[in-house]
Amino acid sequence: MVRSPEDIKVFVLYLKHGFDFHELNKIIDDKKYLFVIGNQQGIPNSHHVEYISWRFGLPNIQFHCELVKKTNSSSREIAYISDDFDFIQNARNLTSLTILIKSKDEMSYNEYAGYCPDVICNSLLYFINRFQRNRLPYAGEHFFASIGSSDVKYSSAGKFIRFHYSQDKQKDFHIAVAGRYFGVKHYLNAVDRYSHALIANKINGKNYRKFDDIFAGIYINMIQAYIDKFKINIEDITSVPEKPGKERKFSRILSKINKNFDFQDISADFICSKQISDNKTLSSSDRALNTKGVYKYYGSSLKGRRVAIIDDVVTTGSTLASSVSELYSKGASNVVCFALAVNQYACDIPFPEIQEDFKNRWRLRFNSRTLKPFFSNYNGTQTIEYNDGLDIFTDLFDEKVHSVQSVDYKEDYQF
C-alpha cells in the first residue's frame, strides 16, 4: 500500500545479491530503522540498523507483528524491500509498502502481472532516488492522486510497468500499464481510489465518463514516455473493440489523445465480429478461446505501420493478444498495448474480516464536481477525508496485529 515516504519509519531489507549500505544510508536517519535479513556484509554498528538471522518463512504475520511491537510502529510505517519475488509476495499481504528490486528492465507478463508490488525498480539506488523525490507510485496512480490535492504535482511523475507478453505461435509484444486494479476480492479494493475510478467511469451514475480527461492524460504521458524511450514513431491507434451493440467507450479518450499526437484513429474499422461471453466468468485458458479470432480489422492496409492499442484493465492479456494477432496479420510491423491498470489477484491477508468491517461502515465515493475521493457511511450522513479513511483502514489491521500473541519465533528468525 503506497503511502508518503515521510510516513515510512522501518525498512526491512532482503537482497540476495547484496547491496551498498552507504547508498541506503541516505534515507536512514534518527527517525528511521533498518532491519537487514540474511548474511549481508558491511553493515555498520548502529542502533538504527539491526541484523536479522533468517531461516525461512519471511515475511509472515508473526514476524510482522513482532516488528510492529519492537519498533512501536504501524503497518503503514513499514517498507519491505527485496530482489526475491517470493519475499515480496508474502509482504503484499501485510498492508505495508512493498518494493521489488529487479535485475531486468523487462518483466514477463505471465509471471508478474497479477502480483505487482507497490514499487518496482531496477536497482536499490534507483529506489532511493525515487523515494527521496516522493515518486513511488506508478505513473497512473501518481497522476490520479493529484485530483483535489495541492501537495502532489499533476505530472507524469512515477513510472509505468512494461511487460513482455509471449504466447505460443504468436509474435511477442509489449503491454505497458499505468497502475493496478484491485477487484472486490482483494482487500485493497475497500480503499483504492484508482480502482474505484476505473469502475465509476464506465458504470451509469453521477461519475459516468467524468474521468475521461484524466485517463486520457495518463495515456498521453505513458505513450510519450514509451516513444521517448524506444524511439518508435507510432502511426495508428485503436482501442480494444467493444462487443456488438456496445457503446464505444474510448471514443472521447481517443479524441483527446489524438490532439497531442498525429495518430490515425483506426478504431472504427476494428470490430468484434460476434457476441462473446463475459471474460470475468472464465478461466485464463477459456478467455483465450473466447476471444480467439473474434476481432477483425477491415480498414486500409497496415503494412509496415506501427500501431498502439489502448484498454482500461487487463487481466490475462488474452483480449489484447487476440487484438494484436489480428493487426499483425494485416501487416502491422509493431503493435504495443497501453492499459490504465493490470488486474491484481487477491491476497491471502491474515485478517480478512477487516475489509468487511471497514466496508460495512465506509464506502469510497467521488465528488461529482471536483472528482476528489472521500468516504461516507452508507446513508450519507457522515463523510470523512480520503486519507482519514485510509488511516481507519490501516488502524483496523494494526489492532489485529497487536492482538496476536507473541510466539517462539527463534527457529525461523531472530532479532
Disulfide bonds with the S-S distance in Angstrom:
none
